């Protein structure tokens, strides 16, 4: 279950990313979706989290290709020269923000799971003490 939660796969999904434009790609929108997720110990949360993380990774790969000039944007334009450097700088900033958000949410999730495990352990301890008291 946790291995699925922590898996981050990268595969291609075409994105029309434009540098020097008001369009920043999909990564900031995906980060907002992550921030809106309610952290809970459920398969639905894990599935939603993993889907968004995969989308971020997919978009990163596409935007890297665009920034390096390997692929064109939605309008068919390819970056050249100094625009590539600006594109990579912006992409790095977006990626760092996304990774910070991902790890913050992972920490909250793990803290939630840990708290629940400690609560269960305390319950087991109480039951065991009661059983021992009844036995003697």
C-alpha positions in Angstrom: 0.0 0.0 0.0 2.7 2.5 0.9 4.9 1.4 -2.0 2.0 2.5 -4.3 1.8 5.7 -2.4 5.4 6.5 -2.8 5.8 5.4 -6.4 6.3 8.1 -8.9 6.2 7.1 -12.6 7.1 9.3 -15.5 5.6 8.8 -18.9 4.7 11.1 -21.8 1.4 13.1 -22.0 1.5 16.0 -24.5 1.3 19.4 -23.0 1.1 22.8 -24.7 3.6 24.6 -22.5 4.4 28.2 -23.5 7.3 30.2 -22.0 7.1 33.9 -21.6 3.4 33.6 -21.7 0.7 33.7 -19.1 0.4 29.9 -19.5 2.6 28.2 -17.0 1.7 24.6 -18.0 -0.3 22.3 -15.8 2.1 21.9 -12.9 0.8 24.8 -10.8 -2.8 23.6 -11.3 -1.8 20.1 -10.2 0.0 21.5 -7.1 -3.2 23.3 -6.2 -5.1 20.0 -6.6 -2.6 18.4 -4.2 -3.1 21.2 -1.7 -6.9 20.7 -1.8 -6.6 17.0 -1.0 -7.9 16.1 2.4 -5.2 13.9 4.0 -6.8 10.7 5.3 -6.0 7.0 5.7 -8.0 5.7 2.8 -7.3 4.0 -0.6 -9.2 6.9 -2.3 -6.8 9.5 -0.9 -3.8 7.4 -1.9 -5.2 6.8 -5.4 -6.0 10.6 -5.9 -2.6 11.5 -4.5 -0.8 9.0 -6.8 -2.7 10.2 -9.9 -1.8 13.8 -9.3 1.9 13.0 -8.6 2.0 10.9 -11.8 0.5 13.8 -13.7 3.1 16.2 -12.3 5.9 13.8 -13.4 4.3 13.3 -16.9 4.1 17.1 -17.3 7.6 17.6 -16.1 8.9 15.2 -18.8 6.9 17.0 -21.5 8.0 20.4 -20.4 11.6 19.3 -20.2 11.3 18.2 -23.8 9.8 21.5 -24.8 12.4 23.6 -22.8 15.3 21.7 -24.5 13.8 22.4 -27.9 13.0 18.7 -28.6 9.3 19.2 -29.0 7.0 22.1 -30.0 4.3 23.7 -28.0 0.6 23.5 -28.8 1.0 26.2 -31.5 3.9 24.3 -33.1 6.6 26.7 -31.9 10.0 25.4 -30.7 12.1 27.2 -28.2 15.5 28.5 -29.2 18.6 30.1 -27.5 18.0 32.2 -24.4 14.3 31.2 -24.2 15.4 27.7 -23.3 17.3 28.9 -20.2 14.3 30.9 -19.1 12.0 28.0 -19.7 14.2 25.6 -17.6 14.5 28.2 -14.8 10.7 28.5 -14.6 10.3 24.8 -14.9 12.8 24.2 -12.0 10.9 26.6 -9.8 7.6 24.9 -10.5 9.1 21.5 -10.0 10.7 22.5 -6.6 7.3 23.8 -5.4 5.6 20.6 -6.5 8.2 18.4 -4.7 7.9 20.5 -1.5 4.1 20.1 -1.6 4.3 16.3 -2.3 6.7 15.8 0.6 4.6 17.9 3.0 1.6 15.9 2.2 3.5 12.6 2.5 4.7 13.8 6.0 1.1 14.6 7.0 -0.1 11.2 5.8 2.7 9.3 7.6 2.0 11.3 10.8 -1.7 10.4 10.5 -0.9 6.7 10.1 1.6 6.7 12.9 -0.8 8.4 15.3 -3.5 5.8 14.5 -1.0 3.0 15.0 0.0 4.4 18.4 -3.7 4.6 19.4 -4.2 1.0 18.4 -1.2 0.0 20.4 -2.5 1.8 23.4 -5.8 0.0 23.1 -4.1 -3.3 22.9 -2.1 -2.5 26.0 -5.2 -1.6 27.9 -7.0 -4.7 26.9 -4.0 -6.8 27.8 -3.8 -5.2 31.3 -7.5 -5.9 31.8 -7.1 -9.5 30.8 -4.2 -9.9 33.2 -6.1 -8.2 36.0 -9.0 -10.6 35.4 -6.7 -13.6 35.3 -5.1 -13.0 38.6 
